[in-house]
């Protein structure tokens, strides 16, 4: 698998644990002497053909919790955990949270579980993604009263009219350039609608950011994920819309998130 993956050892461990029907940690602690299940080789073949591990196993971990995934949503990634870390640092008293383009529901569900008694709303243009996100939220113990899921696109007029105001807005929008060269793991298996945003990757920011102020409570913040080369361009869009902007970097010291305040 090293020919198609930069994390071949980890992939192998996750697939073996899945084949054994145990967690990776339980496998490493207590099952390393077990005979390999016959189906393991078929799993390796799938990964060697670039299929993401999360699609093979049907789930991915985000902030220490399992989330079901499918080809209808982006696989939650560790880089996006920075948005939750920022939210905990700056908005742990938030009582209303909005997740724009929720996908698997990882951002909203994690924030609600970390904050205790907050309520949240998630929107997505994909009905299939919303069904998966809601299922994930319910599996993690979040009731319909605490987590609401609405099929809606910020590209349509009037999309925010009845949503109300929020203390915290989280968003990982499409931000990949339409002609970008992507790894086959992403290009062939993840939804294009959640990836691509025009020739410069900024189309969704241009539409969404100027409308965010209509969703702000007093002292609210919005935290948006960005591509590593987009900090200046997205900051310019936000500042023209009247926001102050703060940049945060990920563990690899790459620009990863922008914080907006009215």
N, C-alpha and C positions, 0 to 999 in steps of 0.2 A: 504493500500500500504506500510505501515511501515514494513511489513514482507519481502518485496523484494526491498525496496529502503531506502537509508539513507537520502533522501531529499523528504520524502513523502508529506510534506506540500507544498513545492515549486512545486512538480510534480502536485499536485492537482490544484494549482492555474493556472499553465500553461495549463493544460487540460481543466479546466473550461473556461478560456479565449478563448481557441481554440473552444470549443463547442459553446460559445456565439458569436464568430466571432469578438472579440475585442482584443486589446492588454491587457497584464496582468495589466499594470498600469491603463488603462482605467477601467478595471473590478474592481480593488481594490478601485478606486476613486468613480466610479459612478454606478456600477452594482451589488453590494453585496446584495442588497435586491431583485434582480430579481429572478424569479423562475428558478431552474436548468433545463437546456435542457434535454430532454429525452435521447439523445445520450451520455450524460456524463457518465452514468453507464457503458456503453460499453467501453468507453475510459479507465475508471478505471480498468475494467477487463483486458484489453490488457496490461496496465502497471503492473498490479499485476502478470501477466504471464511473466514479465521481459522485455517486448518489450520497447526499449528506448523511452522516451518522444519525442525526435527529430524525430524518425521514425513515430510516431503516428501523429505528427503535420506536418511533412514534412520539418521542418526547425530548425536551431539552431542559436543562436546569438554568434558572435565572434567580439570582440573589438567594441561592440555597433551596429553591422550591422547584418542583417539577411542573412543567407546562406541556400539555399535548400540543403537537404541531402537525401540520399537513402542508401539501403544496399550495394551499390557499393563503398561507401567511409566511412572513419572514421568520426564519429561525431566530429566537432571541439570542443576542450575543452579549458577551461579557462587557464589551465597550459601552453598551447602553446602560449598564448598572451605574455608571457615573451620574446619570440623571436622577436616580433614586438617592444616591449619596448626597447630591446637591439638595434635593428636596428635604431630606432628613436634617441637613445642616441649616437650611434657610427657611423652611416652611413646615416644620413639624407640628405647628399648631393649626395647620390648614383644616378646614371643616368641609369644604367642597372642592373636589378635584376633578379636572377634566383631562381625558386622554384622547388626543386627536390622532386618528389613524391607528386604532388600537392593535390590529393584527391578532396576535395570540392572546392579548389581554395582559401581557406580562407587566407592563408599566403600571396600569391602573391597579391590578390586583396586588402587586407588591407594595405600592404606596399605601393602599387602604389597610393592608395587613400590618405594615410597619407603624402606621399612625393610630391604630386602635379603633377610634370611633368616628372617623371621617366617612363621608358619603361621596360617591363618585359617579361620573357619567363617562361613557366611552362611545365614540362614534367611529364608524368606518364605512367606506363606500361599498365594501364587499359584504353581502349577506352571509356568505359561507364563513368568512373570517369572524364575523360577529357571533355566529353560532358557536364556533370553537372557543372564542374568547369568553363567552358567557358560561360555557361548559367548564372551562378552566376555573373561572371565578367561583362557581358553585362547588366544584370539587375541592377547592381550598377553603370552603366554609363561608363564603361571602353571599349574603342573602340578596334578593332582588331589591330590598329596601336600601341596602348599602351600595350596590353596584348595578347601574342601569346601562343597557346597551342599546344604541340607536343607530339604524342604518341611515347614513347621511354623508354627503360629500361637501367639502368646503369649496368646491368648484361650482356649486349651484347657488343661485341667488336665494337669500332667505334662510340659509342653512342654520344660522345661529339664533334665529328670532326667538325661539321658546326655550333655549337652553338655560337662561339665567346667568348669574355671575359666579365666579369661582375665585378661590384663594390661591390655587396652584393649577397651572396648566402644563401638561407634559406632552411632548410630541417628538416622534421620530419619523419625519416625513420622507417621501421619496426625494433623493438628492443626488442620484447618479446621472452623469451625462449620458445622453441617448446613444452616443457612439463609443462609450467606454468599453475597454476590453476587460471582461470579467472572467474569473475562474469558472470552469464548467460547472462546479458544485453550485454556484450561484446562478449563472446564466441559464442553465438547463433545468433547474429544479425550483427556483423561487419565483414568486409572481412579479411579472414585469411592472404591473401597476403600482407596486409598493417600492420599486427600485428607481425607475427612470423619471426624470423631471426636466426634459428639454435638453437642448444642445449644451447648455452650461450647468445643468443640474439645479437651477434656481427657480424654475417655474412655480413650484408649489410655495416656496417662500414668498415670492412676489404676490401671490394671491392671498395667502393666509396671514402673514404678519400684519399688514395694515388693518386687519379686522380684529386682531386679538384684544385690543383695548376695549372693545364692546363687551368682552367677556370677563373683565377684571373687576373684582371687589377692591375695596381700599387696601392698599399695601400688598396686592397680589403680585406674584411673579409667574413668568412663563419660562420653562426650560426646554430648549430645542436642541436636538442632536444635529450636527453638521458634518459634512465631509472635511477631511483634514486640510484641504486647500481652500475652504470656503469662508473662513472666519471674517475676512475683510469684506467680502461681497455681501454676506448676510447681515453683518453689522451695519453696513451702509443702508440696507433696506430697512432695518429696524430703527435706526436713528432718524431716517427720513419720515418714519411713521410716528415719531415722537417718543420712542423708548430710550432709556439708558441701557447700555449693554455691558455685560461682563463675560469674559472668556474663561472657560475652564478646559484644562488639558487632561488627557487620559494617562494611564500608567506608562505608556510609551512616550509621553511628553508631546503627543500630537494634539492639535486643537480638536475638541470633540463635542463641546456643548457651549451654548450661549444662554445667558440669563438675561431676561428682559424685565425691566421695571417701568411703570408708567411715569 
